[in-house]
Amino acid sequence: ETGSEDIDILPNGLAFISSGLKYPGVKSFAPDKPGQIFLMDLNEDNPRAVELRISRGFDLASFNPHGISTYID
């Protein structure tokens, strides 16, 4: 409902998608829903976005992702 804000695609075809960005003063279709991170495997015949679980102890209620990037070591 909040749409995706950004996507980062790794060389192996895994895509991380941030969703749920809310701007003050702009109508939100899901105002009480926190932001989310999704994973999509672009190597699959019919890729679909799967929501990733966020670790306990993280302040999920205020999670408002703006952008995403990955680091490969």
C-alpha positions as CSV (number, residue, x, y, z in Angstrom):
1,E,0.0,0.0,0.0
2,T,2.9,2.4,0.6
3,G,4.8,1.4,-2.5
4,S,8.5,0.8,-2.8
5,E,11.0,3.6,-2.2
6,D,14.2,2.2,-3.4
7,I,15.8,-1.0,-4.7
8,D,19.4,-2.4,-4.7
9,I,20.2,-5.4,-6.9
10,L,23.2,-7.5,-6.1
11,P,25.4,-9.1,-8.8
12,N,23.9,-12.6,-7.9
13,G,20.4,-11.3,-8.8
14,L,19.0,-10.8,-5.3
15,A,17.1,-7.5,-5.0
16,F,16.5,-5.7,-1.7
17,I,13.5,-3.3,-1.7
18,S,12.7,-0.7,0.9
19,S,9.1,0.3,1.4
20,G,6.9,2.5,3.6
21,L,8.5,5.9,3.3
22,K,6.1,8.5,4.8
23,Y,6.5,12.3,4.3
24,P,5.0,14.8,6.7
25,G,1.9,16.4,5.2
26,V,1.5,13.8,2.4
27,K,-1.4,11.3,2.6
28,S,-0.4,7.8,3.5
29,F,-2.6,4.8,2.6
30,A,-1.2,2.9,5.6
31,P,-0.3,5.5,8.2
32,D,0.0,3.1,11.1
33,K,2.1,0.5,9.2
34,P,5.9,0.6,9.7
35,G,8.4,0.5,6.9
36,Q,9.5,-2.9,5.5
37,I,12.3,-4.5,3.6
38,F,11.6,-7.1,0.9
39,L,13.8,-9.6,-0.9
40,M,13.2,-10.7,-4.5
41,D,15.3,-13.3,-6.3
42,L,15.4,-12.1,-9.9
43,N,16.8,-15.5,-11.0
44,E,13.4,-17.2,-10.5
45,D,11.0,-17.7,-13.3
46,N,8.3,-15.9,-11.4
47,P,10.0,-13.7,-8.9
48,R,8.0,-12.4,-6.0
49,A,8.8,-10.0,-3.1
50,V,9.1,-11.6,0.3
51,E,9.1,-9.5,3.4
52,L,12.2,-9.9,5.6
53,R,11.7,-10.2,9.3
54,I,13.5,-7.5,11.3
55,S,15.3,-8.5,14.5
56,R,13.8,-8.1,17.9
57,G,14.9,-4.9,19.7
58,F,14.7,-2.8,16.6
59,D,12.3,0.2,16.8
60,L,10.0,-1.1,14.1
61,A,7.2,1.4,14.9
62,S,9.4,4.3,13.8
63,F,11.0,2.5,10.8
64,N,10.6,4.9,7.8
65,P,13.1,3.8,5.2
66,H,14.4,6.3,2.7
67,G,16.7,4.5,0.3
68,I,18.7,1.3,0.6
69,S,22.2,0.1,-0.2
70,T,24.2,-3.0,0.3
71,Y,27.8,-3.7,1.2
72,I,29.5,-6.8,-0.1
73,D,32.6,-7.9,1.8
